[in-house]
Amino acid sequence: MSANQVKPDSSSSSPTDTLLPAHATVDEAEIHAIVHGYHGAPFAVLGPHVVEIAGTPAFVIRAFRPLDAAVFVVDSTGTRTPMTRWDEAGFFEAVLPPQEPDFRYRLVVVDGSGNEFELEDPYRFPPLLTDYDLYLYGEGNFFYAYEKFGAHPCVIDGVPGVNFAVWAPNAQRVSLVGPFNGWDNRAHPMRRHEQMGVWELFFPHLPVGMHYKYAILSRFMDYEINKADPFGFYAEMRPSTDSRVWDLHQYAWQDDEWVAARPERQALDQPINIYEVHLGSWRRVPETNGFLSYQDLAHQLVEYAQQMGYTHLELLPITEHPYDGSWGYQTTGYFAPTSRFGNPDEFKYFVDHCHQHGIGIILDWVPAHFPRDAHGLAFFDGTHLYEHSDPRQGEHQDWGTKIFNFGRNEVRNFLISSALFWLKEYHLDGLRVDAVSSMLYLDFSREPGQWIPNRYGGRENLEAIDFIRRFNEVTHETVPGILTIAEESTSWPMTTRPTYTGGLGFDLKWNMGWMHDMLSYMQMDPIFRRFYQNQITFSLMYAFTENFVLAFSHDEVVHLKRSMLDKMPGDAWRKYANLRALYAYMTAHPGKKLLFMGQEFGQWSEWNEARSLDWHLLQWADHQQLQRFVADLNYLYQREPALHRIDASWEGFEWIDISDADYSIISFVRRSENPADNVIVICNFTPVPRHDYRVGLPTAGSYRELLNSDRHAYGGSGVGNPTPVVAEALPWQKCNFSAPFHLPPLGVIYLKVVQ
């Protein structure tokens, strides 16, 4: 059928008969593409247009309303002009005399039941994205892309609504779908910006909280799918995968004092003691095993962290994820806090409450990989948009996930924008970057032939390295005082050194070597420890090559590795004593600290994300005593400058003696700028008490115990030095002074000169 054969409904009429053509002012092919949902440039057809009809200028308004029986154009005076239906599927057109460029109109639609509704036409509004925005995004420097991409409540031309924008360069058509249009992928196709393949649409009067997705039709294959918004700020609770509209600017923050002091609080010479938490299983509603809300967690978790002496909470990923068993590490919502515990403003309340009570928040952030879920980033527009197309580069074999294409400007921009989003919009104090090693090496967990060398023939992922450095530069420049922490399990050099010196630019790095050595040593029967003295001393060979965090994380208490308490050898008494000694040595060792939830009170079972920690264990004295010990240790760490002031230099540490392998005893000094703050640490890693054991001392004076892990109050045997011990002018172990001490079994004591 030719265009001039398309006939209007006989019931339609127009007051502009002299202008009304015998057919629509666009040809049938255009109409067919609109009503069948494959038109790639809907704004070229729909909305207002200036045309000529038989040489006469006219103003045409077109609309696609598949569910409506009739449509009228209403101008600012209230005058109605009926629109002609040119296609049974619901393509309407009205021809008006020439109008001013700022002509405003609304549509009145009549549904099949005769009900009238007045609404704004989305196709009369201009785009908000500028050419400069698109240029920066393509260049990889639009770091605040989240301010334009995604769904943003705003006002255009005096009309409130929501502006949507999504990157899908290989799509033939992208439509906005949701309950507001019956999820019809034909109803609201978006405007394509040819410059970057970005699609945009302003939808008038759409309320906050509305569900939506993008219906994407690929131009390369028979591929059509509804995708969640990559920049979505709010996601529906699983198993739904919808995105939801949210206003990021409606929460009123009350943490100015914290934010202003953050650079000082988080400096490398300050105590940083992190409690790693999985919000879904720290504590649950007892009656239902349901999740606590962000508000409940704010009050209960913050109060507990304060009681225990932690300075920071590190949250396993709360970025939205569809599968609970991934613990959040298979992220689909890089801009959305999970809805498991509430909405985005409720998460802001959680962070705000933490800050107002002196607790920092670090987010476990996952830029290394993302899941295959159909609604997510994978094969987004019918092509490998965010990931590499070659599985040797784009498939993570261990986790069954996709690897970001770090060589693509838009992908790097997306991730850096995500990082800034959490730091700026949610006031987070740092990002712990997951699986950095898997990003740095092209052959990570791959056999020969399963990976592609870089352009120089090496195994280093040059694009990922560039991304990491840029990420660290941008975040630190934009949000001073924040921390970036690398989970990097190899010895990649200069991970925590500035990028201008060739480093990766992180502030801190997990000390995985120390963790493995210490757990291996502590799990050993003490009778054999004499042969492995190097495992507790080797870490000081490299302790100051990086700025380290000593971490006993969630990874050490899952997958049949057993809980921290259950790892320890011996009977119950020895298990507790070993664990107290390990924690005391960890606190005295240079480096910031991290302990996963449940480890502080002696969880017996491995961590299970599907249920609460075993808080009922605290009805027994031994678990209470361990918890009290950890709290006292944490507060001592904050209180004593020598335990944290000089963490990244030899000036803050000196061995006294490491040679007594037969007794498995070590001793050392932790120093501050003020010698009066020095703390002597003596560790006995055997179950045999050592009485009158002489230890070298750096200065004269009377030494009193600051801490004894064997105190009765902690469940120990009570061996120790209840009164100060006077240093003798007897050179010992390279020191000018010394004194005999009673060393507790499987115990650690901290000593300090009495002032």
N, C-alpha and C positions, 0 to 999 in steps of 0.2 A: 504493500500500500504506500503510495506517495504521500508527502506531507499535506498536499492540498485535498487529500481524501479523508483526513481526520476531521470528524464532525463534532460540533459541540452538542451537549445535551439540549434537547428541544425546550426544556424548562428554563434554561439559562437565558438571561437577557442583559443588556448593558445600556447605560445612558449615553455611551459614546459610540453609537452605531456607525457614525460616519468614519470612525477610525478602525472599527472591528474588522479584521481580515476574515477571509473565508477559511482560514486555517491558522494554527498557532504560529507565533513569530519565530519559533525554532523548528527545525525539521524533525521528522519522526524519529530519526536515529538518536538525536539528543534526548528526546522524550523517552524512548525505549531504554536508553542507558540509565536514565534517572530512575524510572519506575522498576527496573530490574536490578538496580543496585550495583552497577559497575561503572558509573560515570566518574572519571578521575578529577574533574574540575567542576564541581556542582555550583560554585558561585558564578560560573560563566553562564549558567542557565537559570538558577533559582534566584529569588530576591528581585530588587529593582534594577531596571536597565533602560537606557535611552536607546530608542530604535527609530528607524524610519519606515513608515508604511505608505507605499505609493508616493514616496517623495515627501511625505508629511512627517515632521518630528512627532514622536509619541513617547509616552512613559509606560513601560510594561512591568508588571509585578507578577512573578510566577511562584507557585508553591506546590509542593508534593505532600498531600494529606491523604494517605491511603485509607484511613479509617473514617473519614468524614464524608457526609452526603453533600454538603455545600460549604463554600468559603466566600467571605466578603472582605474587601479592603475597606478599612475605616480610617479616614484622615483626621487631622487634629480638630476639625469642626464637628466631627461625628457623622459626616456624610458617608454612607455605605455605597460601595460599588461591588456588585456581585462578580465573582470570578467564574470564568467559563471552564468546565471540565473538558479537557481535550483528550483524556485517556481514562478508560474505565478504572484503571489502577489507582487513580487519584491525582492526576496532574492537572493543576488549575492555572489559569492565566487571566489577568485583567489588564485591559488597555486603557490608559488615562491620557488626558492632554499633557503636554510638557509641564514638568514640575521643577521647582528649585532643587539644587543639589542636596540641600539639607531636609528634603521632604520627609516628614515623619508619618508613619502609618502603623496601624495594628491590623491583625487579622481576627475576624469573627468566624468561628467554625461551628458547624451544625453537625452533630453526630447522627448515627442511624436512628436514634430514638427521638430526634428532634430537639435535643438539649443544645443550647448555645453556650459557647465559651469564647471569651475575648483574650487574645494572647499576642505576644510580640513575635515577629518573624526573625528567627536567628540569622537569616540570610540578608538582612539589611544592615548588619553591623560590620564595621571594619576590623581588620586583624589588630592584635596588640603586639605581636612579635614584630620587631623591626629588622631591617636588613642587617643592621650592626649586630643584633642579637644572634642572628643566624650565622653571620660571618664568624663571630667569636666561638660559637658552638662548633662549627666545622674546623676551626683552627685549634680547638681544644682548650680555649681560654675563657669560656663562659662559666666561670666557677660558681656563679649564683644562678645557674640554669634552673634550679628548683623554684625560683621566683617567677618564672614564665612557663616552664613546662609543668605538666600535671594539670590538676583542677584547681582553679583559683577563683573564689568568690570576689566579685568586683562590680563596678558600676560603669557602664558605657552609655554615653549619650543620655544620662539621667536614669538609665534602666538597670536595676540590679540583676545579677545573674552569675554564671560561672563560665570562665574561659578555660578551654581545654586545649592542650598542645601535646603532641607525641611525635617522636622521630620514627619514621617507617619509610625509608627512601625507595624501597623496592615493592611497595604496595601499589596496586592499581587504584584501590579505593579504601579509605578508612572511614568508618561511620561510628558515631557515638550511639551506644545502645544502653538501655536500662528500662526500669519499670515505666518511665515517663513516655516511652514510645513502644511499649510492648516487646522490647528487645528485637525490634524490626530493623535489620541491617540496611534497609533501603531508606528509612525515614529521615535520618540526619547525617548525610555524608559531610565530611569535613573539607575545609579549604586546604589545598596543597600549596606549600611554598616550594616552587621548583628549585630555588637556590640550594636547599639542603634536604629536600624530601621530608620536611616537617609538615604535619597536618594540624589545623587549628580550627576551633569553632567556639563561638560565644553562644551559650544557651541561656536565654532570659528566664528569670524567676525560678531557677532551679534551687531547691532548698539544700542547706547543709545537712549532711547525713545521707543524701540520695545515693543509691547504688548505681554503678555504671561500669562499662567495659568499652574497649575499642574492638569493633568488628573489622578485621583486616582481610582484604582480598588481595592475594599476591598477583603480581603481573607476570610471574615466570612459570607458574604451574597452577594446576587446579587445586589451590590451597586457600581455604578460608577458615578463619578461626576467631573466636572472641578472646582477647587478651586483657589481663589486668593492666592497669596503668603502671609503667616502670617508675614514674615519679609520683605514684599515688601516695597520699599522706595518711590514708586511713583504709584499712582492709577489713572486709567482713570476716567474722569468726569462722574458722574452718568447721565443716568441710566446704563451706561456700568459698569461692575465690574472687568474689566481686571486689572492686575498688569502691570507695565511698568518698563523697565530697566532704572536705573539712576546711574550716577557716583557721589558719595558723596563727592569726593575730588577735584572737579573742581572750587569751589567757594573760592575766596580769602578774608578772613575776615579782617576787619579794626577796630576791637573793643578791641584790646589788653589792652588799658588803662582802659576801663570799667571792663574787666574781672579781671585785677590785683587788682582793687580797690573794687571789689564786696564783699569780706568778711567784709570790714569796712562799706560799704554802707548799707549792709543788716543785720548789727548787731542789737540786740534787743534794743539798746539804740539810734537807729537812726529812723527818721520819715519814716514810711512806709504807704503810702496813695494810695490805689489801685482803679483803674478805671476798673470795670468789663465790658467786651465788647464781644458782639456777632458780629464777623466780617461781617457776612452776612446781618446784618440789622442795623448796626450803621449808615451807610449812603449808599445809592445806586445811580446808574446812573439814573438821573431824567427822561431822555427820554424813557428808556426801562425798568426801575425797575431791571436792571441787577446788578450783583455783581461788586464792585470795585476790581481791581487787588491788589495783595500784594504790588506792587510798589505804587499805588495810596493811599492805606491805610497807607503805611509807611509815606508818606509825609503829608497827611491830618490828620491822627489820631495822629501822633506824635506832629505835630504843635498844635493841639487842647489840647492834654494832657499837653504840656508845658504851654500853656496859662492858663489852669485851675489849675496848681499847683499839678498835680498828680506825684507820684514818680514811679509808676508801672502800667502796663496794665496786667490784668488777662484775658486770652482768654478762653471763653467757648470752649469746645473741638474742635480743628482743626485737630485732628486725623481723618483720612478718615472715612466717614459714608455714608450709602446709602440714608438715609431718612432725609430730611431737618427738618421735624417736631420733630425729636429727639434732636435738638439743638446741635448735636454732641455727645450726651451721649450714643448712641448705636454704638460703635466703631467697625469697621471691619479692619481698618488699623492701627495697633499699632506702625508702623514705618513710616507712610506716612502722610505728611501734605495734607489736602484736596486740590484737584485740582480745587475746585470752584473758587479759586482766583489766581491760577497760579501753576507753577512747584516748586519743592523743592528748587532750587537755588533762586527763587524769594521770597520764604518764608525766606530763610537765609538773603536775602537783607533786608526784613522787620525787622527782629531781629537786624541785624547789624546797620540799620539806627536808630532804637530805642536806642541802646546802645551809639551810637555816639552822641546822643542828650540827654543823661542823663536819659533815661527811661528804667526801668527793665521790663522783660517779664516773667510772670508766666503762665504756661499751666494748664488748668483743665484736669486732667488725670484720666482715668476711669478703674481701675483694678478690680472693684467689680463684673462686669457682662459684658456680650457681647450679641449681638443680634443673633437671630436664622437664619438669612439670609443664603440661601443655599451655597453661594460662600464663606462664612466666616469660622470661627473657629468651628461652631457647627457641631457635628458628623463628624469630619474632615476626618478620614480615614475609615469611616464605623463603628466607635466606638466612645464612649464618651471620646475623647482624652483630650480635654482641660477642659471639664466640668464633674461634677459628673453624674453618670448614674442614680442614684436614684433621682426622682424629688423632694423628700423631702430635698435634699441637692443641687440639680443642677438646679432647676427652681426658678426664681425670680417671685413670684406671682404678685407683684405690677406692674412690668414693662414688663412682658412677655419675659424675657430674660434668658440667661443661666448664671450660677454661676461658676466661675473658681474653679477647684479642687486644692486648695492651698496646699494639702498634697502631691502633685506630684512634684518631683524635677524639671522635665523639664518645668512644668507650671510656677513654681516660677522663674526659670531661664529666661523663656521667658519674664515675666513681669518686672523683675529687669533689664534685658537687654534693654527693651523698655524705662524704666525710664532713664537709663544711656545714651541711644541713644539721647534722646531729650536734656539732659543736656550737653552732650559732642559734638554731631554733630551739634546741632542747638544753642548752647551757651545759652540755656534758664536759667533763674535765679532762677527758683523754680517750684515746682509742687504742685498744689492744688489737693489733693486726694479726689475724689468724693465718697460719700456714704460709709464712713468708718464704720458707725454704722451697716449697712447691712452686712459688712464683719465680725464684731466682734461677732455677736450673731447668733446662729444657729436657734433661734426661731423668728428672725426678721420678723415682719408682718405675723406671722403664728399662727394658733390656735393649741391647744393641739392635738397631733396625726399627725400633719403635718410636724414635724421635728424630727431629730434623735439626741439624747443627745450625748455629747462627751464621751470619755472612762471613765470619772469619774462620768458620770451621769448629768453633768452640761450643761448650755446653751451656754457657751463660745465656739467660734470656735477656737480651739487651733492651728490648722494649719494656719488659717488666721492671728492670732496674731503673730505666728513665722514669717510668711512672712512679715508682716508690720514692725516688728523690724529689720529683715534682710534688707529689702528695705531701711530703714532709715540709718542703719549702713553703707551699701555699698555706697549709694549716697553721704553721707556726707564725708566719707573717700576718695572717688574718686574725688569729685568735691567740694572742700572746699568753704564755703561761700554761698552755695545755700540754699534756703528755701524749706521746705516741710510743707504743711499746711493741716490740717485734717478738712474735713467737718464731724464732729462727733456730733450728735444731742442728745446724752445721757450724763450722767455724768461719763463716763468711766474714772477711776482714772489715773493720771499721763500720759495723752496723750502726753503732751509736756515736758516730763522728759526723761533723757537719758536712753537708754536700760540697761546700767550697774547698774542702780538703780531700775530696774523693770518697767520703763516707756516704752511707745511705740516709743519714739524717734523723734516725730515731733517737728518742731521749733515753730509752731503756730497752733491754733485751732480756728475755727469760734465759736463765743460766741452766740449760738442759743438761750440760755435762756434770755440773755439781749435783743436780737432782739425781741423775742416774748413779753416779758414784756413791752418794750417800745412802740411797735406798739399797743398793747392792751391799754396802758395808753393814748397814743396820739390820738387814734381813739375815745376816750371817750369825751362826752361833758364836757367842763371844770367845769361845775357846780358839776359834780360827782367826779372829780379828788381828792377832799379832802379825800374821803373814800379809796383811793387806793395809798396813798403816798408811801407805801412799794414797789410798782412796779417800782418806779424810784430809790429806794435805795437798794433793795435786792441784786442787782448784785455786790455790794461792799462786800457782805458777802463771795463771792467766786472769786472775780476779780483777785486774785493773786495766786490761786491754779493752774492756767495754764497760758501760754502765749497766750493771746487772740487776735483775730481780731474781731472788731465790724463790722458786715456785714449787709447791706441792699442789698441783691443780687437779681438776676433775679427771683428767686423763690417767691419773695414777690410781684411781679407785674404781675402775670399770673393767669390763672384758676379762674377768677372772684374775685381775691383778690383786684383788683383795683390798680391804680397807686399810688405812694407815695403821690402825691399832693391830689388825689381824696380820699384817706383814711382819710385825716384830716377833722375834723368836722367844721361846721359853714359855713358862706358865703365865697366868694372868698378871701376877705382880711384876714379873720381868717385862712383860709386854708394855705395861704402863710406864715402867721406869725407863725402858728404852725409848719410848716415844717422847717422854718428857726431856730426856737427854738430847734427842734429835732436835726437838723444837728449840731448846736452849742454845744448842750449837748453831742452829740456823739463825737465831736472833743476834748472836754475837758475831757471826761471819759477815764480812763486808757485803753490802748489797741490800736493796729494798726487799720487802717480804710479801709473800702471797700464800694463803692457805685456803683450800676449798672448804665449803660449808660441811659441817659434820665432823671434820677432822679435829675440831677444837674440843669436842666433848667425848671423843672415842666411839664413833659409829662402828659397830661390829660388822655390819653387812656392807657389801658394795653399794655404791650409789645407784638408785633406780629413779629415773626421771618421772616415772608414772605415779610416785607416791611421796609422801612427806618424809623428811628425815625422821629418825627414830628418837624423837624427843622424849619418849617415855623412859629412855635409858637414864635420864637424869633423876629418876627416883632412887637410884643407887649411888652410894657414896663415892665409889671409885670414878664414876663419870663426872660427878659434881666436882671432885678434887682436880681432875684433869682440866675441866673447864675453868676452874678458878686459877690454876697454874698458868694457862694460856692467857687469861685476862691480866694477871699480874705481870707476866712476861711482856705483853703488849704495852702496858702502861710504863714499865721500866724502859722499854725501847724508846718510847717517846720522851721520857723524862731525862734520860742520860745522854748528854751530847756526844759522848765518845762512841755510842752505839749507832750514830747516824750521821754525824757532821761531816766526816771525811770517809765517804764510802767508795770513792773511785780513785784512790791514790794510796801508794805505800805509806804516805805520811800518817795514815789513820790506822795502820796495822803493823805489828811486829811479833814474830814468833819468839817465845821464850824457850820452848823446847818441843821438838817433835821426834826425838830419838828413842823414846822409851816405848818401843813397839811391844816388848814383852808384857808390859802392863797395860798397853793400849791407852796411854795417857798422852794428852797434848796440852800445852799451855801457851797463851799468847796475850798481847796487850792490844786493846782498842784505844785509840787516842783521839782527842779533840784538839782544838787550837790551844786550849788551856790545859797544861799538864795536870792540874788538880782534878780534872775530869776523867783522867785515865781509868780504865776498867781492866782488871786482870781476870782472865777467863781460864779455868782449869777443867778439863773434861776427862772423866774416867769411864771408858767404854767397856769395862768388865764388871761382873756382878760381885766383885770382891772389894770390900772397903779397904782403903789404904790409909793407915794411921801414921802420923808424923812423916808424911811424904814431903820432902824438901823441894821447894819451887823457887826459882830465881825471881827477884823483884827489881824493878827499875829504879825505885827510890826508897828512901827511908820512910818510916812512919808506921802507924798502927792500921792494919787492914781489917775491915769488917766485911761481912757477907752482905752483898746487895740481893743476891738470889741464891737459893740452894734448891735444886730440883728434887732433892730427897727429903724435904721437910715432911713432917707428919701431916701437915695441913694439905699437902698435895698427894697424899697416899704413899709417901716414902717411909724409909726406916728411921729417919731422924739423925743420921750421921752427918756431922758438920762441925762448924766452928762458931759456937754461939756467942763468944766474946771476941773482941778484936785480937788479932795476932800481930805482934810487934816484929818488924823486919830487923834482921841481924846484919851486921856489917861483915857478912861472910859471902864472898863471891861464889856464885853458883850459876851454871848454865848461861855463861857470858854476861850475867848481871852482877852489879856491885853489891847487891843485897840479896837476902834470901830468908825464908822462914819455913818451918814445918807446918803442914796443914793436914787436917783429917779430910780425906777425899771420900765422898759417899759412893756406894756401889751403883753402877750404871747412872752416874750422876754428874751434874755440871754445877760449878759454883762461880759466881761473879764476885769479885772483890774490889774494894775501893778504899783509898786512904781516908781515915777519919779526919775531918777538918776541924 
